[in-house]
């Protein structure tokens, strides 16, 4: 009875053993969960360390093979450690001492074959036969990074060269036609002035006792000189000063003026054909001209001015850009060939090549702005702006040196 009273009187004390048991069980379960999580984390870390070690052993074996092919002098103990490390790793028998010996040997080997690295060798070596990659849904054999780089920069150089030649030839045709029009126009104006002066002189030297018909013809010829009508051709065959030498010179001047006029018309026709590619983008003329002759002169003037603007833009901007890009492509291909031969090309080299493409392309245009051959001395004086743009693309350092020289000269003047 007393025992039952004690149990009833102290229910909390009766429940304490159960609470303690539950608490110990929960602590035990949490401890087990923590230990399991730690063990999983350790397993993942060990797995990562093993993968890193496995990759390092494979890289060291690649360097050993390269050193053997190139005939590099490598200490025998270094090679033995690397070879034994591969065997021990495959047997899962590496301990701390053997791993330490491997890393020391790997470090010694990397110093002996520098500047060649594992990355550079992997970028140059072709993948194993049978390795493929997908391109537009098709399976094609894998190429090394070096082969893809050579192919890409070669295609870029060829496309740049073809584009440059096309635009250069187009620019040369337009430049030649525009220059011929300017020259022929000046010659035609001069020949026409000489012909008019000689014709008036022949009219004034005509004998006074000629009949009225001859006098009328002389007046018509003088009128034709002002109006430019067809009477000019008629009077050129009837005017005679009585001097054979003078008359021969008169008709020679007329024939020369007509030749220049035909040459001028043919040059304008060639200019219209040359400008068909972009003439459709010209705005419609705002001035209406009814006379066909004046309208032709007006259209020729618009085409000539637009052509000169386009030629100047091509010469100042587009062609220097393409020459700079071509020079950069030549530099990249030459450097790429040297790095592949020396086994130093790696994926990091592409970053420098891409930056070089941007700088060289812009440098070609900028260098053509700053350096004017007619106002410089030395080598630059004998080079054309296009050659300077190519040189700037090939060697961007020249552009930076020229800009530094300009900056120094400017700051000295300010001081």
Buried (B, 14 or more C-beta within 10 A) or exposed (E): EEEEEEEEEEEEEEEEEEEEEEEEEEEEEEEEEEEEEEEEEEEEEEEEEEEEBEEBBEBBBBBBEBBEEEEBEBEEEBBEBBBBBBEBBEEEEBEEEBBEBBBEBBEBBBEBBEEBBBBBBBBBBEEEEEEEEEEEEEEEEBBBBBBEBBEEBBEBBEEBBEBBEEBBEBBEBBBEBBEBBEBBBEBBEEBBEBBBEBBBEBBEEBEEEEEEEBEEBBEBBBEBBEEEEEBBEBBBEEBBBEEEEBBEBBBEBBEBBBBBBEBBBEBBEBBBEBBEEEBEEEEEEEEEEEEEEEBEEBBBEBBBEBBBEBBEEBBBEBBBBBBBBBBBBBBBBEBBEEBBEEBBBBEEBBEEBEEBBEBBBBBBBBBBEBBEBEEBEEEBEEBEBBBBBBBBBBBBEBBEEBBEEEEEEEEEEEE
